[in-house]
Amino acid sequence: MNVKTVLILLVLALATIFALVCVLLTRGRAPSPCQHQPPEQQDTGDSQSLIFADLSPEEMVQVVRYLQGHLGVQLVDASRAKPSESCIASVDVQIPTKAEVLRFLDEGGARPAREALAVLYFGNQPDPNVTEYVVGPLPTPTYHRDVTVQKYGGKVPYHRRPTLAAEYKQIGGFLKSQVFPAAPSFMLQVMEYDGASLAALSAAPRGFQSGDRITWFVLFQNVSGFFVHPVGLEVLVDHSSLDISQWAVSRVFYNGQYYRDMAQLESAYVQGRIRVEKVRKVPQDGEFSSMKPRAPPAALFPLQYEPQGPRYSVRNNHVLFQAWSFAFGMSGSRGLRLFDIRHKGERVAYEISVQEALSVYGSNCPGGMSTRYMDGSFGIGRYTSPLVRGVDCPYSATYLDVHYLAHSQLPRVSKNALCIFEQNLGSPLRRHYSNLQSLYYGGLVNSALVVRSIATVGNYDYVWDFIFYQNGAIEGKVQATGYPSSSFLHGDGLRYGNRVWEHTLGTVHTHSVNYKVDLDVGGVKNSLVAHDMAFEMTRAPWSMEQQIERPRLTKKVLDTEDQAAFRLQSKMPRYIYFAANSKNKWGHQRGYRIQITSFAGDHVPEASSMEKAISWARYQLAVTRRKEKEPTSTSIYNQNDPWTPTVAFADFINNETITNEDLVAWITTGFLHIPHSEDIPNTVTVGNSVGFLLRPYNYYDLDPSIYSHDGVFFTSEQDFTSCEINPVACLPKTASCLPNFPPFTYDGFQNTSRL
């Protein structure tokens, strides 16, 4: 081999090595961080939206101080108040009247005074009662006024008060110190009770008639997921007296048998006259009820990120997303609510809010069969739980704290309890592929903005979503998860549910959820119009001997509240909408359609003595005139006195005319849940989701999403690999960046107390 050949080979070898090094270096280079760009639209409405804002902790403190100094009554901290004492039960924002708000927002009127609504329990009075005060102006209060009679037509009797956490603690102490010791042998040998090994769950309502405050407490093993570990013992406690020393046991239930009290149960046990069904004690993690994964981590699940940063903005309580803007808040009792919802700058709804969540249970055990939970009384907003980044919401979502004052004189915070994010739903909002005449593709990714909170009320976790789509539609959705409630399996228990473990009966129950939707379509004054379809028989004009059954449009204006109240099982027009006094380009009344997704059955028979308290659940949809004296479909006081309800929704419907009026739609959705083995350890959200849609119906001249920047269109004659033609083709360049995922933190175990 000559020198020339050697040199050539050496040069080639060096070139190859250089090329390989370049390739390796290129491949190993980390992608650059994603560069965030500010949203195209700047938020200018956040200062106005503060009219709807929740109270700040500082404002709550000022309200408490004012009330302590100006009522002339000794107020005990609600966290330790006895029933015989007076306390501040809760403080929330008082939203001004709609007329005041619209004068401020639309007409340049004065900003309404910022006020709070305080609920006080006056137990230390000759006539104990619940009183509601409006306190203002904030941040430095100088006045208060009693609004109880104005709102409810009279005083609120003391027995209707929602149960404080302090009262539950006092009942727990009563059980531990006085009730359980009355049956020492039974509690030790059968229950294996050691002073802390049992957990109690309250039934509600509390009795059978107004004035009762007699509650069944169901006992469970005090382990993780205790809701599915019943031990067969239930105790009926009469805690109606304001003197705790006068509380008493009214009845005891064990394994299908009723006893006068614990002493009688003990006597029967000692004498061998009781059928013992001893439950195997499980470890502290709950064993079968443990939420701990049964498999090790593997490949990471898909994640969502925003290559150019969020395309929405959140300032204070105001959100701006593409053509949408709205204000948000959290009612301590009712939960998530939205105000002043606008699309393309025009208000389409004044308020959309959760009203109530009802669960009605069946069982052959007393606690289960008497349970009708009205979660607003416990506090849907108060029990809004801290969210886990990457599971409860996308990792990169915007997380916000929720502040509340309830059951204590000090404000509390649920960290990261509300999240806002844009979500690519993984399917097109609209699309068409044409292979006839011309060849093209047109589509739009279905990317929507989601506002979410999750309330954990006892055993259930409710995922509350409001979703904003690019075509002008709004969705309200609730998904149920958490633990199923259960009873001790005995006797004919399988008539009331499925066996899900050795001694555990998953009890049949219903879920009903009520929403308030105050639509303002093209202005405050609207009418309710129903469209549907019917078949008509006609002769084919080109062949008169032949008959055609053709669909035709049916139209009806619903003139009165009675016509607009649709019972759960009744047939409702498939297109029902709020109609404006204006028309679109094509001569149709502009409207927003209400479309409900629900599998609700009867809530309770109307003959029930307590039905009127939950009469909103009679209707899948009821449209009424909007009235300031009818702000909510129910009351926090209905749970503990459903027999004389403080607010009865059925009274809202009195056949008033609803043509060209300010209207409110009250929407009920729900489903039946028969717990089954796959509900152990936890009920899944799949299949347990209901809600409603508000959709433009001739509101625009064409689909507003056609103006979205996310649209994709190309023809067979275009270079669809070009970024200028097809923005999706740019993704390898525009989206190949490193997401900025903040470190994982969780504050959900701070500022909590065990009852």
N, C-alpha and C positions, 0 to 999 in steps of 0.2 A: 504494500500500500504506500503510495507516494505522499509527500508532505502536503501537496495541494488537496488531496482527498481527505486527509486527516483534518486539515483546517476547515474544510467545508462541513465535515461532520461535527466538528467542535462548535462551529457557529450555529448550526441547526440545533444542537443540543442546548446551547445557551438560550437560543430564542424560545425553544420549547419550555425550558425552565422558567424563563421570564413570563411567558404566557400563562403557565400554570399558577405562578405566584400572583399574577394579576387577577386571575379568576378566583383564587382562594381569598384574596383580600377583598374583592368585590362581594363575594358571597358572605363573608363574615361580617361585613359592615352592618351595624345596627341601624334600623330605620330611624329617621328623625322624628322627634316628638310631633304630635298633631298640633297644628297651629289654629288656635281659636280665633274666629272672626265674630265681631259683634253682630247681633241680629239686624236685619235691614231696617226694620221699623224701630224707632226710638219711643220709649214709653213716656207719655206725657200725662197719663190719667191717674198716676198712682196717688197723688195728693187728694183727688176727689174720692178715690176708692176708700180712703181712710174713714169715711163716714160709716162704713160697714165693718171696720176692723174690730177684731176681738180686743178685749181689755188687755193692757200690758200689766205685768206684775206690779209695777209702781201704781197704776190706777187702782188695782184691786186693793192694795194696802191703804190707799187714801180713802176708799169707800169704807173699809172696815174701821179705820180710825174715826171717820166722821160718825158712823152709826154708834160706835162705842161712846162717843162724847155727846150725842144729841138726842138719844131716845129716852134718857132717864131710867134705863133698865139695866140691871147687871147682866152682861152677856158673857157666857162661858164659852171657851174654845170648843167648837163642835166636835173636835177630835176626842174630847173626854167628857162631853156633856151627858148628864143623866136626863131621862125623859122629863123629869120634874123641873128642869132648868131651861133657861132661854139661851138661844145661840143663833149665830148666822150660819144657815145651812149651805148657802151658795151665793155667789155673785157672778153675774154675767153681763154682757153688754146689752143695753136697751136700744134696739134699732129704731130710729125715728119713723114717723108715719111715712107712707109712700108719697103722699102729697107734698110733705116737707122736703123729702129727698129729691123728688123730681123738680120742684121749684129751684132747688140748689143746683142740680146737675144740668138741667135743660134750659132754665130761664134766668140764670145768673142771680138767683135769690140768695138770701143769707144762709150761711152754713148752720144747720140745726145744732142745737146744744148737744154735746156728747154726754150721755147718761149711762148709768148702770141700773140693772135690775137685781135687787137683793131679796132673797127668800129667808125669812126669819121664823124660827120656831119659838113661840112664847109658851113654854111649859110652866113657868113660875108665875102664873096668873090665876085669878079666880075662874076665868073663862079661857082655858088654854086654847090657842088657835095658831094657824099659820098665816103670816102676813107678808105681803109683797110690797116693797118700796122701790120707787124710782128715785135714784140719787144723782144729783148733778150740781152744777156742770163740772165735768172733768177737764183737767186733772185735779182741780181744787174744789171739792163739793161745798156748796153753801145752802143747799135745800134738799128736802126729801118729801115725797108725797105718797100716801097709802093708795095703791091702785087695786087692792084686792076686790073691793065691792064693785068697782067699775069693770073689772075683768070677769068676775065670776058671779055677780049678782048678790053677793053676800060674803060673810066670813067663811074661811076654809076651816072646817072642824079639825081638831088636832089629830084625831085618829087617822086622817087621810095622809098625814105627812109621810114622805118616803123615808125608809129606814136608814138611819145613819150608820156608818161603819162602827161608831161607838156603841150603838145599841146591839149590833151583832156581837161585838166583843163582850158586852155585858151578858148577853144570852149564853155565849160560850162559857163564861165564868159561872153562870147559874147551872149549866149542865154539869160542868166539871166539879163544882163544889157541893151541889145539893142534889142533883138528879142521879148521877151515876153512883154515888156512894150509897144510895138507897137499895142497890142490888149488888152487893160486893161479890158474892160468889159467882153470880151470872157474869158480871163484867170481867172478872178475873179469869174464870175457867172457860167461858164460851167466847167472849170478845177478846180475851188476852189484853185487856186495856191496861196501859201503864201510865196513864195521865196525859199522854201526847200521841197515842197511836191511832186515834180516830179523828176524822174530819167531818164536819157537818155542812150540809147544803140546804138552803132555805127553799121551801115551796112558797108560792104566792098565787092568788091573793090569800088573805089571812082570815079565813072564816067563811061565813055564809050570809052575813047581813051587815048593814051599815053599823059601825061602831065596834065591830069585832077587830081584834088584833091577836089572833090565835093562829100560830104558825106550826106546820109540820117541819121538823128538821130530820133529814135523812142522813144516816151515819154510814161512812165509808172508811176503808183503811186509809190512813194518812200517808200515802205514798205518791210518787210521781204519777200523774194521770188518775187521781183517786176517783174521778167521776165514774169509772167503770169497775170499781171495786166495792160494791155494796156488801154490807155484812148482815142485812136482814133486820136491823133495828131502826125504828123510827119513833120520834118523840114529838108529841103535840104540846107546845108551850103556849100558855096564856100569858102574854106580856102586855095586856091592855092597861094595866094599872101603871100610873106614873111613879108609883113607889116600887122600886125593884124588889124590895123584901116581900111584896105581895104576889110576885109572879109564881105561877104554879104549873104543874103538869096536868093536862086535861085527859090525855090518853097515851098509851104506849102500844106500839105494834111490833111484833116479832114473828117472822116466818109464817105469815098468814093468820096469826091470832092477835086479837086486841085485848089489852089489859087496862085496868083502871089507872094504874100508875106503876112505877118501877118496883115498889114494895110488893105488889101483887105478882108481878113477873118473877121477882126473886123467890117468893113463896112457892109458886108453881114449879120453878126450876128445882129448888131444894127438895120438893116432894116428888120429883120425877114425873110431873104432869105436863111436861112441855116437850115438844119434838124439837130436839136440837139439830141444827144443820151447821156444823162448824166449818168456817171458811178457812182454807189454808192461808197462813200468813205469808205474804210475798215480801221480797226485799224492798229496800227503800226506793230503788229505781223503778218499781212498779212491775217489773218483769214484762209481761205481755203488753202492758200499757206504755212501756218506755218508748220515747221518741228517738232514742239513740239508733243510728243506722245499723242494720244487720250486715252490711257489706262495707269493705274498706273503700276509700277513694280510688277512683280510676281516672280515665281520660276526662279532662275538664269539659263541663257543659258549655254550649255556645254562649257567648257574651255579646252585648250590644254596646256600641260606642258611637261617638259623634266626631267624625274626622275633622270637622271644622268648628267644633264647639256647639253648644246648645243653640237651637234656632228659635228659642223662646226666651222671654225675660220675666223675672219675678222681682218686683220691687214692692217692699212692704207686703200688702195683701192683694196686689194687683198683678195680673198675668197678661202678657201679650204674646200671641202666637199666630203668625201669618195674619189672616183676616180676623182673628178672634181677639177679644179682650173681655176680661171679667174680674170681679173681686171675689175673694173666698173668705170663709170663716168657719169656726167650729163651735156650735152650740154645745154647752156642757151636757144637756139632757138629750138633744136630738141628733147631734153629730154634724157631719159635713154639710155645708150650705154654700151656695153661690149667689151673687147678686150682680145686677147690671150687666147681663151677658149680651155682648154685641158682636155682630158679624158684619164686616165691611163698614164699620162705624155706626151701624144702625142697631138699636136695641131690639132683640128678639124675645128676651125674657127678663123680667125684673128680679125674680127669685126662683131658684130650684133648690129644694132642700129635702133631706130625710126628715120624716116625721115620727115614725114609730116602727119597731120590730116586735112582732108578737109570735109567741110559740105556745101551742096548746098541746098538752101531753095526755096520753092514755097509759093506764097501768092497772094492776090489781093490788098495788100497794098504795097507801093513802097519800104519801107525798107526791108520787107521780101522777095519780089520777086527779089531784086537785090543783095541779100546776098550770097556770096561764101566765107566762112571763110577759110583761110589757116593759121592754128593755129601756125605754125612755125614762122610766121612773128610777132605774138604777143609774143611768147616765151613759148614753152611747158615746158622747163626746168625752166625758170624764174617763171612760175606760178605753179611749183610743191608745193603742199600745205603741211603744217604740218599734221602728221598722228595722229589719235586718237588711243591710245593704247587699244587693246581689241575689237575694231570695224573695223578700217581700216586694221589692221594686228593683229595677235595673241598678247595677252598681253605680253608674254615673249619673243617676237621677239627682235632682235638687231636693234636699231634705230640710224640713222646717220643724221647729219646735212648736208644741201646743201648750199654752199656759191655761190653767184653770184654778178656780177657788171653789172647793166643795168639801164638805165634811171636815173643814178645818178653817181656822182664821188666817192661815198663811197660804199664799199662792204656791202652786206646785207646777212642775213642768214635766211633760212627756217629751223626752229628747227625740228628735228625728221622727216625729209621729205623723207627719204628712209628707208625701212625696209628689213631685211633679216631674214628668218626663215625656219626651216624644218617643213614640214606639213605632218601629216598622213592623206592621202586622204580618209581613211575610206573604201577602197576597195583593193582587192589584185592586185598587179602588174601582177602576174601570179599565177596560182594554178591548181591542178588536184586532184580529189578524185577518187581512183581506187577501184572498187568492182568487177572487172573481173580478173581472174587468180590470181593476188596478191592483197592484201588489204593494201593500204597505203594512206597517204595524204601528198602532198607537196605544199608549197605556199610561197609567199613573200609579206609582207605588202608593199603597194605602198606609200612609204615615199619619198618625194621630197623636194629639196631646192628651195625656192622662193625668188626672188629679186623683190621688188615692189616700185613703186612710184605712186602718184596720182596727176595729174595736173588739176587744176581748171581754165579753160580758159573761163571766162565769165560765162555763165549759165551752161556749161557742166563740168562734172568731169570725167576724163578718168583714169581708173585704169590700169596701165601698169605693166605687169608681164613678167619676164623671169623665166622659171621653168626647173630644172635639175633633170632628172630621173635616177634611178639606172641602167637602161638598156642602157645608153649612149644616150638617146634622150634628146633634148632640145625643149621647147615650148616657143613661143612668143605669148602673148595673151593681148588683150585690151578689157576692159569692160566699157560701157558707162552708166553713171548715171548723177545725177544733175537735173536741171530744164529744161523742154522743152522750146524752144523759142516760142513766140506766136505773133499773130497779132490781131488787133481789128476786131471783127466779124461784117461784113456788106455785103450786096449784095449777090453775088454768092460765098461767102467765103468757103462754104462747098465743093467747087470743089478743094480746096487746103488743106484740113485737116478736123479734127473733132472739133465740139464744145465741149469744156471741162469745161466752166463756162459761166456765163450769157453773157459776152461780149468778151470772150476769144476763139480765134481760135488757136488750136494746129496745127502748120503748118507742112506740109509734108516736109521731107528733107532726104538727103542721108548722110551717113558717109563713108569716104574712108580713109584708113590708109596705109601708105607706109613704108616698112622696107628695110634696106640694110643688106644683109647677105653675107659676104665675107668668104666663106668656103675654107679651105685649107685641103683637104682630102688626107692624106698620103704625104703631101708636097704641095708646092705652085701651081704646074702645075696640072690642072685637065681637064677633058672633060665632056661634058653633054650627058647623055645616057637616053633614054626613053624605058621603058618596059611596056607592056600592055598585054591584052588578046584578042584573036579572036577565034571564033568557026570555026572548020573545020569538014567537013563531011567525014566519013570514013565507010567502011564496017567492021562489027564485025569479026575479024579473025577466031573466032570459029563458026560463023554462018553467012556466007557470004551473005545470002539473007536479013540480017538485017542491018540497018543503025544506026550509032551512031554520035551524034553531040558532039564533044569533044573540050574543051578549049585547046588552045595552046598558048605558049608564043610568043609575038612579040618583036623584039629588033631593036632599031635604034639609031645611034649616030647622034646627032644634031650638024652639022658642023659649022653653021654660026649664027650670032646674029639674023638675020631675022627668021631663023628656031626656035630660042629659045625665040621668043617674042610671047607670047600667049595672044590674045585679051580676054577681059573679058568674052564675050559670046561664045568664041570658045571652041572646045573640046580639052582638054589637056590630054596627057598620064597620066594614074593614078599612075604610078611609074616613077618618073623623078628624077635623082640623079646625083650628082657630083661624077665622077669616078676617082680613083687614078691610077697611073702608076704601082702600086703594086697589088698583088693578095693575097687572103686568102688561107688557107690550102686546100681548095676545088677547087682552080683554077679560082675563080671569081674575077673580079676587085673589090677592096675594094671601098665602096661608102657610101655617106650620102644622104638619100632621102629627098626631100622637099614635104611636105603634107600640103595643104592649107585648112583652114576652113573659108569660106566666103559666103556671100549672096549679094555681091555687084551687082548693076545694072550699067547702063551707068552713067558716072560722069556728063558730059554735051555733047551735040552733037558736033562732031568734026568740024562742020561748024562754031561753035561759035568763035567769034573773040578773046576770052580769053582762048580757049581750050589748046593751046600749053603750057601755063604756068603750067597746071596740067596734062600734057600728060602722066606722069607716071601712072595715073589712067586709061589709056586705057587698061593696061595689068594686068592680074592676076599674071603673072610671066614673067619677062624678064631677060635673062642672057646675060651679056656683058663682054667684056674684062675689067679687072680692070685697071684704069688709074688714076694717081694722079690728072690730070686735070678734072676728073669727080668724085669728092669726095662725092657729094650729089645729090639726084634726083631733087632738087628744090633749091630755094633761098629765103631768107627772103625778097628780093626786089620784088618778083613776085606778092605779094598781092596787092600792090599799083600801079603796072603797069603790069597787066597780058597780055596786048595787045602787048607789046614788052618785053617778058620775059627775065630776066637776065640769067636764066638757063632754057633750054628747054630739058626735058628728052628725047623726041622723037629723038633728034639729036644724042643721045648716040648710037642709033641702026642704024648702017650703013653697015651691012652685012659682018663685019670682021669675020675671022675664029676664032672659039673658041675651037678648038681641041688642047689639051695639052697646055693650057694657064692659066694664073692667072685669075680666073673668079669671078664675083660678081653676085649674084641673087638679083633682086629687086622685092619684093613681095608686092602685094596690096590686102588688105582684106577690107571688108566693109559690110554694111547692109542698108536697107531702114527703116526709122522710120516714121510711121504715128501716131503722138501723139493721145492718147485716154484718156478716163476719168480716167483710172487707172494710168496715168502718173501724176496725181495730188495727192499730191503736188509734187512728185518726180518720175522721171524715175528710174526703178529698173534695176539691172545688169542682172537679169535672162532673158535669151533669147537675150540679147544685148551684146554678146561676140563673137569675131572673132579672128583669129590668124593663126598660122602655127606651124608645127612640123618639126624638123630635126631629122631623125631617121637613125641609122646605117643600112646599106643594104649590107650584105656580108662584112662588115668592119672587123668584128671579125670572129673567127672560130666557136663560139657559143655565146649564150646570156651572156654578161659579168655580168649580175646581179646574175648569179649562184654563184658568188664568194662573194655575199653580206653576211655580218654577221647577217642579219635579217631573213635569210631563216628558214623555219620550215619544218621538215620532220619526220614522224614517221609511223611505220607499226602496223598492228594489233597484232603483237607478242611482241611489245615493251611496256614498261611502259610509256605511254604518259603523265602521271602526274608527271614524274620525270624531274627536271630542267636540268639534264645532257642530256636527250633525247629531250626535248621540251622546248625551252626558254620561250614560252608563259606561261607555267605552273609556272614559277617563278614570274610572275607579282605580285601576292599577297604579295610577300616578297620584290622584287626589286623596285616596283613602289608604294608601300604603304608608301609614304613619303609626307611631307608637302612642296608644291611648295613655292618658294621664289618669291612672286609677289611684285615688288617694288611699292612704293606709286604712285598713279595716279597723273600725272602732265600734263599740256598742255600749250605750248608756242605759240599757233597758232594766238593769237591776239596781239602778240608783233611784232614790226617792220613792221607794215602794214600801208597802207595809203588808204584812200577812194578817188576815182576819181570823 
